[in-house]
């Protein structure tokens, strides 16, 4: 297989860009504008999704990059629009059924009516039953399985080259990334610039936000300085290191052109002949949106040729023609890539971006054609291989740095579509609004809650007015009145809010109505419009003047007890890689205090004032350790006068020091609750547990922000402590674990973790005993130490398993990796688990995992997709999962492949650090306002 892969000549990277303008109609009826979305769902998005899921089900190894715009994402997750789309489908199915009755005796057209009815029924079933209205989850699943790479575009698809201020660029990018991270739990590697509109300087914003690549029109790359040696067949980089891919002209022409490309074939369906215009109005009226004639999607004729006389559409003949065109497309790619393979140093890539709505809506056969291309390219008959843009970039980083000029993919290649006599009147108003927003944001230091809402809504109205859809519609002269109305509404709302703000006369009812109607970007913050605005990531130059993070943790490598120390180390190092100054105060591994730095993190190892072996109880020792922490923290804060600090306390063992430093130094406090005493012990059963619970409650009560690792933990914290501060769920992450899995012969099962009752190892031992009659050679390795080790060893002996179970004690990360590499499966049978970092580590190493369906484990592992799950304490359920892994090695490999992909995309320390940084910045801003 590897030799075959090396023989291919190059790569094809499809990019489908899905975008529609934001529409939210609060009336009961379905509006004409909503119909744009519903047509795209019916004819493009759902057919494409169903096609991709079918390919994945068949095991076809296709690759595709999908760009989803924030307005489209916002509409897809809106329950109101989901319900209205269901009504739209019912109406359309009713029309198709009536058509079947009307032409039931027509041998030519009745099969077409039946075809449409069956198709609509299948789409409705998928939307209502398979997906239950949620189309983003299956897309995320395809991404986790390695088929899709999902990226995004600017907030409202604003055309960046014609904006006046850099602040508008930044907000268009940042608002989009915030929404994307909230919905998908990660940041995209790339960004689609609306209309491929680039002008110098945009790359600085993208680089500051962590974007790795964007795409420009072919002439944008070919006109670069110096001349690009690889044309558009390899990425280059611009200042700051962001990569740039060039759009391939040949593939664009073959697929886009209605006159010379595939969509113009005479056998394909004619878009412009629809029964919505052909049939009697009284017959159609009950089914027409808004009661006016329009497309229904029921089209009975093929293109035929340049004539008004159209022949009936034959969908079977059109389907076969799509297969022919798919073969032709890949044959052309083979020739194209073979030509460039001998010219450029890396394997060439053809970047083929299209509007997603082309496939299905404009070109009805497009989804079938694309499915055929993806299927054929994954097979052995062609030299072209599929890739995503991020995957290509990782394998072949740019070799050349260039400077780019203005370009777009619009007609003429520059700004003409979005700036011409049909729409030039709108830019003075947009530019005045930009300047007003920047001025108000800069001048509003301490807004009241009402003022903050008002300025945030003003920012939304400005973003909506900046959509590239409005000038495009004005140019194309389609729904001109609608585009003008939307522009006037959003600009009118913006300037009304600004006037009322400046006159200190804000209308709360008016504001609430806008917040309800134009409700996208719930986390939008007007302060982003300040020059150098809030929220810039800390690798941006100005961020080096930011706060110092003072972390308090009772364990830190090389001192290991559980996983808390590893978490603190990896989070601190990820923040440091972003440019944040992090100091960690922790327990010295020996008697001597030591200050050192590693990977950009300052580590202060402290000795306690009374050593652990002294005859004091544990809680007294914790107090002594906290006294040392507090003293060291005060010294550090005093050594940097004028520097803003944030305290970050990890769990209850540092709560006393956190309280002392918070009060004495007036610094904001973040508390991460990794687990609770109540949860660990399933109740509070003695005085020590009750005392620890009270300390935890005090830490949560004092914290200005609380972080936990899972929704399960969020619920537990709310139930036990009723915190006053906001809780932020930020999952744990793992470092990349690169092991060459080489399982020893037999059935080797691995458990890694602390040996305490709540980890459920006793359940695993009992399942092993039941499994013995099927797999007498099976072996279990229990890696870890803890107070329950003796009881577990005794249980193994009682079950007659002593010879099949190995207790290793605590293992280093290197030994852990060796154990992972030699195991068929890793099992984590916890009875209580806030998160389950060890399960993530096994997933990252490519080892199939079985977990109990509890706490954070149930959120990390998707049953049957990235691992297998059983109910906590269910011995028989665990046994069945083990049998499944041993009996079906192919399924086990697929589970591990998907799990590794999930970890690589969703559980990285870079993503965790960025979310944590955002929380720090919000807290620091609030603290500075209170202090002033």
N, C-alpha and C positions, 0 to 999 in steps of 0.2 A: 504493500500500500504506500509506504514512504517513497519507494522508487517511482511509482506511478505519479505521486504528487509532485516530485521533483521534475518530472518530464513536461509538465504543463507549461505553456508559454507565458501566461499572464492571468490577470484577474479582471472580472467584471463586477462593479459595485453599483447596484441599483440604489437609488434614493428616491423614495416617494414622500412628497411634501403634502401634508393634509392640513388645510386651513379653510375656515369660513369666518366671516365677520360675526362678532358677538351679537346675538339677538336674544332678548328675554321679554316675551310678551306676557303681560299680567292679565290680559283679558281672557275670557273663557274660550273664545274661538281660536282656531289655528290660523295664524297670520301667513300672508304670502312669503314673508321673510323666513319664517320657520320652515317653510316648504323647501328652501334651499338646503337646510340641514337634513330634512327628512328624505329628500331625493338622493342626497349624497350617501346617507345611511343605507338606503334601499338598493341603490344601483352600484355603489362603489365600496363603502367601508365594510359592510357586512359580507358581500360576496368575496372581497379580498381576504377578510379574516377567516371565513369558512374555508377558502382555498388553502390558506397557509396552515390552518389546523389539520386539514386533510393530508397535506404533505408531511407534516410532523408526525401524524399518526402512522403514515406509511414508512417513516424512517428516512425520508428524503432529506439529505443534508444541505438544505438551501440556506442562503445568507441574504440579508436585505437590511438596509437602513431606512427607518421610518421617522419622519419629522412630524410631530404633532404640535400645532400652534396652541398657545394658552387660551385664546377664545374658544377653540374647538374642544380642548380638554375641559374647560369650564362648562360648556354646554353638555358634553357627554356625561358629566357627573351630576347634572341637575335633575333631581327626581321629577320636577314639574315637566321638563321637556321629555323625559323618558315616558311619562304617562301619556303625554300628547302624541308622541310618536306611535305608541300602541294604538291610539284612536285613528291616527292617519293610516296605519297599515290595515286596520279593520275596514276602513272606508274604501281603500284601494282594492282589497280582496273582494269587497261587495261589488265593485264595478267589474272586476275580472269575472266573477261568477255570472253577473248579468250579461256580460259579453258572450260567455259560453252558451247561454240560453238564446241570445239574439241570433247568433250565427251557427247554431247547432247543426244545421243541415248543409253548411258550406264546407266542402271537402278541403278547401285551400286555407281558409282563415280560422276554422274551428280548432285545428291542432295548435295554431298559434295562441288563441285565447286560452286553451287548456294549458299550454306551456307557461304562460304568464301566471295563471292561477296557481299552478303547482309551485312555481318559483316563489311567488309571494307567500304562499303557505309555508314553505320551508324557511324563508327569511323570518316570518313572524314567529315560527316555532323556535328558531335559534335565538331571536331577541328575547322572547318572553319566557321560554322554558330553559334553554341551555345556558344563556348568559344572564337571565333575570334582569335585563336592562343594563348590565355592567359590561361594557366592551373593553375597558382598560385592563381588567384583571387577566383575561386571556392574552392580551397583548403583552402584559408583563410576564406571563408564564412563557410565552414564546421567546421573550428575551432571556429569561432564566435558562431556557433550554438551549440557548446558543444560536437560535435562528434569526432573531431580530436584534438590531441595535436601535434603540429609540432615542431620538434627540429632540430638540425643540427650536423655536424661533423667537423673535422678539415679542414683547408683551402683547401688543395689539397689531402686530405685523406692520409696524410703522416703517415707512421708507426712510432709512437713516440719512442718506446723502442730502436730503432737503430739509433736515432739522437744523435749527439755528444754534442750539447749545449742546455742549458735551454732556451736560447734566441730563438732557433728554435721552441721549444715547445710553447713558449709564442706567437710567430708570427702566428704559425699554428692555435692557438686558437683565438687570437684577430682578425685576418683578417677574419676568418669565422664569428665571432659574429658581426663585423662591417657590413659585407655584409648582414647578416640575418636581422639585425636591419633596414638597409636601405630598404630592400625589404618588410619585414613583419611589420615594425613599432613597433617592440617589441623585447625583448631578450628571447631566449628559456630558459625553466627551466632546461632542461637536455642537455647532449652532448653525442653523440655516439663516443666513441674512435675508430678510424679506426682499423678494424680487431679485435676489442675488445682488442687492444694491450695496456696493462698497465704495468708500472714499477714504483716503489716508487718515489714520488716527483711530479708526474703529478697532483695530487690532489691540490697541492699548487697553481698551475697556474689556475686551474678550480675555486678554492675557491676565488682567487683574482678577477676573472672575473664575479663572481656572479652566477656561475653554481651550481645548487642544487643537481644534481645526475648524475651518469654515470653507465654503465653496464659492467660487466666482465663475462668471461666464468665461467662455474660452478666450475671447479677445482680451479680457482682463489679465489673464496669465500670459498670453502671447505678447502683450505690449509692455510687460514688466521690464525693469532695469535692474541689473544687466539682463540680457536675453536669457530666457529659460532654456537650458540645454535639453530638457526632456519634454518640451511642448506641454501638453496637458496630460501626459501619461505617467507622471509621478508627482507627488506633492513637493512644494517648496516651502520655505518659511519666510516670515516677515519679521521685522524688528520685534524683539521680545520672545521670539521662538514659536509663535502660533503657526501651525501648518496651514497651507492653502492648497486645496484641490481645484483643478480646472474642469469645467463641464465639457464633455466630449460632444463635438458638433455632429459627427456622423450618426451616432445613436439617437441624438435629439431629432435629427431630420427624419430618420426612418420611422420614428414612433409618433412624433408631434404632427408632422405635415399631413394635412387632410387631402392635399392634392397629389403629393408624390410619395407619401409614407403609407404604411400599412392601413391606417384607419380609413383611407379613401377607397379601399378595394370594393368593387361593385357588389360582392356577395355580402358585405357587412350591412348591418342595420342602418337605415336612414334615420338620423337624429331628428330631422326637421318635419317628418310626417308623423303626427300623433292623433289618436282619435279625439283628443281634446279640442282639436280644430276641425276635424273632418265630420263628426257626427252632429245630429240635431241638438240644439242647446237644451231643450226641455228634457231630453233623455239624459243628458250629462249633468244638468244643474245640481242634483242632489249630491254629486260626487266631486264637484269643483270647489277648490279652496277659494274662499272669498266670493263665491258665486260668479266668478268670471272665467272665461276660457283660458286654458293653460295646459301645459304638458301633464299627461297622466302616467307616462311611462309605458303605455300600451301602444306599441308602434308595429304596424303590420307590413312594412315595406322595406326593401333593401335599397342601397344607394343606386344601383343599376347603372348610373352614368350621369353625364351632364345633360339631363333631360327632366322635364316635368312628369313624364310618364314613368312611374316606378313599378317594378315587378314585386310580387309578394316575397316576403322575407322567409328564407329557409334556414332555420337556426342550426340544423345538422350540417348543412353545407358550409355555413359560416364557421362552425366549430372546426371542421376539417381544414378550412383555409387558415384559421388561427394556428393550427399545428404546423402547416407548411411555413407560415411566416415565422414561427418560433425557430424552426430549423434553419431558415434563411438567416435570421438574426444572429444565431450562434455561429453559423458558417462565416458570416462577415466578421464577427469578433475574432474568430480564429485567425483569419487572414490579417486583420488589423493588428492584433497582438504579436503575431509572428513577425510582422514587419518591424515593430518597435523593439522586440525582444533582443535583436542583435545590435541595437543602437544605444540603448540606455543601460546603465550598470545594474539596476535592480529589475525585477520582473515588473513589466508595465501594468498599469491599471486603467481601465476605461470607466470613467465616472459618468453614470447615466441618471441624472435627476429628472423627475417629472412631477407635475401636480398629481396627487393621488386620485383626484376626481376625474382625470382623463380616463382612468381604467374603470369602465362600467357605465359612467354617466355619459361622457362624450363619445367614448369608444366602447360600445356595449360588450364587444368580445374581448376587451382588454384584460379583465381578470383571468379568462381562460388562456389567453396568449401568454400572460405573465406566468401562470402556473406551468404551462408547457416549457417555457424557457428555464424556469427554476428546476424543473424535473430533469430536463435534458442536460443542463449544465452540471448537475450533481452526478451524472452518470459517466460512462467511459468513452462516449462517442465523440467528445469534443475536447479540445486542448484548453479551452477557457474555463477557469475556475471562479466560483463566486466568493465574494468577500464583503465584509462590512468596512466602512471607512476607518473606524477605530482599530480594527484588527489589522488592516493593511499598514496603518501608520505605526503600529507597535512593531511590526516585522520589518518595515522599511522606513525609517525616519528620514526626514528631508535632508538632502545633501547640499542644497544651494539656498542662499538667502537673497531675497530680491526686494525691491520697492514696487508697489502697485499704484496705479492711477485709478481714477473714477471709472466704474463700469456697472452694468446691470444686465439682466437677461431680457429686458423689455425691448420692444421694437426700436431699432436704431442703436441699441447697445448702451445707452446712457440714461438721461433723465426725461427724455421727451414724453414718454407715456404719462409720467406723474407731474410734469410741468409743461403746460401748453395753454393756448388761449381758452380752452374749455374749462380749465381748473385753476389757472394762476391766481384768481381772486381770493382763494382760500388761504394762501401762505402768509400774507400780512397778518391775518387774524391768528393763525397758528403760532407765528413767531412772537407776536405780542403776548399770547397766552404763555408761551415758554418763559419769556423774560419775567412776566408777572409771577409765575410759579416759583422761579428761582429766587426772586426778591422776597416773596412772602416766606418761603422756607428759611432763608437766611436770617430774616428779621424776627422770627417767632421762636424765642428761646424757651419760654415757659407757658405753653398753651394750656388753657382749661380743657377738660374733657370734651366739651362741645366744640371748641376751636380745633382741637385735634381731629375730631371726626370730620369737621368741615373741610380742613385742608387735605385730609386723606381723600375725601370724596372729590375735591377739586382736582387732585392728581389723577383720579380714575377718569374723570370727564375729559381731561386733557389727553390721557392715553387713548381713550376711545376716539377722540376727534382726530388723532394722528394716524389712524389706520390707513394703510395704503389702498384699501378697497375703495374708499370714497373718491379719490382723484382718478383711480382706474375706471370706475363706473362712469364718471363724468366724461372721460376721454372716449370710452367705448360707446357712449350714448345708449345704454341699455335702460336701467331703472334710475334715470337721472333725478327724478323728483324725490325718490327715496334717499339717494345718497346726499342730496342737498339738505333734505330734512334732518338726516342724522347728524350731519356736520353742524347745522344751525342749532340743533338741540343740545349737543354736547358742549359746543362753544358757549352757547347761551347759558347753560347750567354752570359752566366754569366761571364765567364773568359775574353771574349773579351771586354765586358763593363768595367770590373775591370781594365784591362790593359790600356785601353784608358783613363779611369778616372785618374789612377795614372800617366800617361804620359801627362796629360792635353791635350789630342788629341781626344776628343769625336766626333764621327761621327753622326751628326744630322739625316741624311737620314736613316742610319742603325737603329738608335733609333726609329724613327717614324715608320719604317716598323715593328719592334717588338711590339711597342705600339698598332699598328693596329691589329696584328695577335694574340698576347698573351695579351688580353685586360681585363682580369678579375681583380677584386679588384681595382676599380678606386680610392678608398681612401687609398690605401696601402701607408704607410709611412716608409721609410727605418730606421728611428730613433727608431722604435720598436726593432731593433736588438742591440741597445745600452744596455750594462749591466744595469739592472734596468730600461729598456727602457721607452720612452715617451708613455703616454697613459695608464699606470697602473691606475686602478680605485683607488679612494682615500681611500678605506678601506684597501688598501695594506699598510703595515707598513711604507714604505718610504714616503708615501703621506702626512704624518703628517707634513712634512717640506714644504708643498705646500703653495699656495697663500692664502691670506685672502680675502674673498669676502665682499665688502662694498656695500650693497644695499641701494638705496635711493627710498623711497616711501612715498607719501603724506598721504596714509591711511594704517592702519594696525590694526588688532583687538586689543582692542575692538572698535576702530573707524571704522565705516562702512559707506560707501556711495554706492559703487557698489561692484563688485566682485574682484577688483584689490587687495585689502588688503588680502583677503583670498588666492589669488594666491601667493602673496609674502610670506605669512606665510607658506603655504604648501610646496612651492619650497625650502624655506630656511631650513625648518625642514628636508625635504628629503635629501638635501645636507649635513646637519649636521649628519644625520644617516650614511652617507658614510664616515664621518670623516673630512669634510671640515669645516673650521672656517668661520662662517658667522656673520657679524655685520649688523644690519638693523637700519638705521637712519630714523625716522618717526615722525609724529605729535603726541604730547602728547594729550590724550583724555581730559585732564583738563588743568589747568594753570601751574601745576608743572612738571618740567622736571624729568625724572626717567630713570635709567639704570637697566635692569634686564636681566635674561636669562630664557629661556623656551625651553624645548626639544632640548637643545644643541645650541640654537641660542641666540646671544647677541642682545638685543633690546634696542635702545637708543631713548626714547621718548623725543622729544624736544618741548619746547614752542617757539612760534614765538616772534620776538623782539617787535611786536606791535600786540595786541590781535585782533581777528576777529571782535569784536564788536566796535572797534574804527572806526571812520568815515573815512575810506579809501575804495577805490574801490577794487574789487576782485583781479585784476592783481597786484595792489600794495601790497596787502596782500601776494600773491604768492611770490613776490620778497622778502618781509620780512622773510617769511618762508625759502626761499632758502639761505638767508644770514646766518640764524641759522644752516641750514644743512651744508653749506660750512665750517663754523667755527668748528663745531663738527667733521666734517670729517678730517680737517687738524690736529686737536688735536689727533685724533685716529691714523692717519698715522704716525705722529711724535712720538707717544708713542711706536711704534714698529719699530725702525730703522733697515734697512736691510731686512725687510719682504716684499716680493712681494705682491702687492695689485692689485685687479681688481675692478673697479667701475661697478656697474650694476644699471642703472637708469630705473625706471618704469614710462613711459609716461612723457608728457610735463611739468607737474607741478614741476618736480625736475630738469629740463634741465639747469637752470642757475647754480645751485650748481654743477651739473655734469661737466659743462664747466670749472668752477673755479677750482675744484679739479683736473681735467685732466691736466690743464695747470700748476697749481702751484706745483703739486706733481709728474708730469710725469708718470701717471698711465694709463693703457689702459682702454677703456670705452666700455661697452656693453649696448645697449639700447633695451629694450623691448617695442614695440609699441602695446599697447593693443587695441587701436582704434584711429581713426583720427577725427579731428574736421570736416573736409570736409565730411567724410562718415556719421558721426552722424547726420549732418544737411542737407545732400544731397546738399551740396554746401556751399559757404561762403556768408552770407547775411548781415553782419554788421562788424563794426570795431573790436569788441572783437574777433569774429570768425576769422577774417583775421589775427589778432595779434597772436592768439593761433596757427594758421596754420604756421605762420612764425617761431614761437618758435619750433614747431614740426620739421619743415624743418631743423632748425639749429641743433637740437639734432641728427637727422638722419645723417646730413652732418658730424658731429664731431665724430660719433661713429665708433669704429674699427670693431664692429660686430653689426648687427641688428637682433633681434629675433622677430618673430611674431607667432601667434598661428594657422594660417591656410594658405592654398595656396591662398585663396581669399584675405586675408590681404597682402600676399606677392605681389600680383598683384597690389593692391591699393597703397602700399608703393612705388613700382617701378614707377607707373604712376604719383603719386603726387610729389615725392621727388627725383627720379633718384639717389639713394644713391651710394656713391663711395665704400662703404664697402659691404662685402658679407651679404646676408640675409639668416638666418637659420629658417626654419619652425619647431617649436617644439610645439606640441599641448598642450593644457591645460590638467589637470587631475583632478580627484576628490578623496577624501578620501572614503574608503568603508563606505557605508551607510546601516546599518543593521536595517531595520524596518520590522515589521510584518504587511503586508498589510491587512487591515480589513476595506474595503470601507463601508461607511455608505450606507444604502439602497437608491436606486434611482440612478440618473445620476449626479455625483459630479465631476466638472471640476475645475482644479487648474491652476492658473497662478502665477509664482513667478518671480519677477524682479523689476527693477527700473521703475517708472511710468514716462516715457518720450515718446514723439511721436514715436521715431524709434522702440520702442518695440512692436508696433502694437496692443495694447490691444483694441483699438477702433474697429479693425477688428473682434476680438473675441466677443465683445459685440453685434455687428451687426449679427454675425452668431448665437449667442445665441437667439436673437430676432426671427430669422427665424426658429429656432429649436423648438420654444415654442409650436407650434401646434402639434408636434410629441411627445415631452417630456415635458409636462407642469410642472413636478416636478423637472426638472433639475435645479441644483444650480451651481453658479460660485463663486469661492473664488479668489479674487485678492490680493495677498500678496506682499506688497512692498510699498515704498513711493517714492515721486518725484514731480517735478513741474507740471506734467500733471494730478495729482490726481483729482483736482477740475473739470477739463473739462470731465474727464472720468465719474465721479459721475453724472455730469449733463447729459451726453449722456445716461447713464443707466436710468435716470429718464425719459428723452424724449422718449426712446424706450419702456417705461412701464415695465422695468426690475428691478426696484429698490428693489423689494421684493425677487428677485431671485439672487441678486448679493451682496456679502459681501466684503467690503474693510477692510482689517485687519491692514493696515499700515505696517511698517517694522516689520519683525519677526526674532527671534533668530534661530540658527541652530536647537535647540531642538524643537521649535514650527514648524519650517519647516518640520522636520521629521514626526511630528504628522499629519500635513496636507497631506504630501505625503502618509502616511499610510492609510488615510481615503478617498482617491480620486480614482475614476475609471480611470482618464486620466489627464495628464498634457499637457497644450497647450502653445506653444511659437511662437506667430505669428509675429515675428520681421520683420520690413521693412529693417533694417540694423543690422547685427550681425556679429562682427568679429569672434566670436567663438561659444558662447552659453553654458557657464559652467552650467547654471541652468538646461538645458536639460540633460546634463551628469549626474547631481545629481539625477534627476528624474529617469533616466535609471538605475543608480546604485542602487536606492531604489526599483527597480522592478515595476515601474509604467509605463504603456504604454504612449508613447509620440506622439504628433502631432506637427510638426514644419513647418514653412514656408521654402520654398526652396530658401534660400538666404545665402550668406556669408559662415561662418564657419558651420552653422547649416546643410547646404546641404552636408558638408563633414563628419559630425559626425553621422547623421542619414541616413541610407540607406532605401529608400522608400520600404515598403512592407516586409522588413527583420528585421530591428530594430526599426521601427516606421512608421508613415505615414507622407507624405509631401504634401503640396499644394503651389501654387504660391503666392508670397507675395501680400497682399491686396485682394486676391480672397475670398470674403465672402462665395460664393456658394461652392468653393472647400473645405474650412474649414468645412462648414456644412456637406458635404459628408463624410469627414474623421470622424467627431464626430458620425454620424449615423453608420458608419462601426464599430466603437469601441463599441457602445451601442448594436448593433444588433448581434454582433458576439463575445461574451465573450471569446470563445475558441481561436479565432485568436488574441484577445487582450492579452491573457495570453502568447501565443507563441511569440508575438512581444516583450513583456516585458522580457521573459526569454532570448531571443537572445540578447536583448539590454544589459541586465545585464552582460551576458557573454562577449560581446564586450568591455564593460567598464572595466571589471576585467582583460582583457588580454591586451588591447591597451592603456588605459588611466590611468595608475598608476603613482604616483609621483616618484616612484623609477626609472621608465623608463625616465621620464622627467628630473630628476636630473642627470641621467647618460649622457644623450645627452647634457645637459647644461654644465656639467663638461668637456666633450670632447671639447666643444667650448672654455671654459676657458683655457684649457691646450694648445690648438693650438694658441690662442691669446697671452698667456704669452710667449710661445716659440718665436713667431714672434717679440714680443716687446723686449725680451732680446737680440735677434740678432741685432735689430736696435740700441739698446742702446750701444752694444759693438762695 
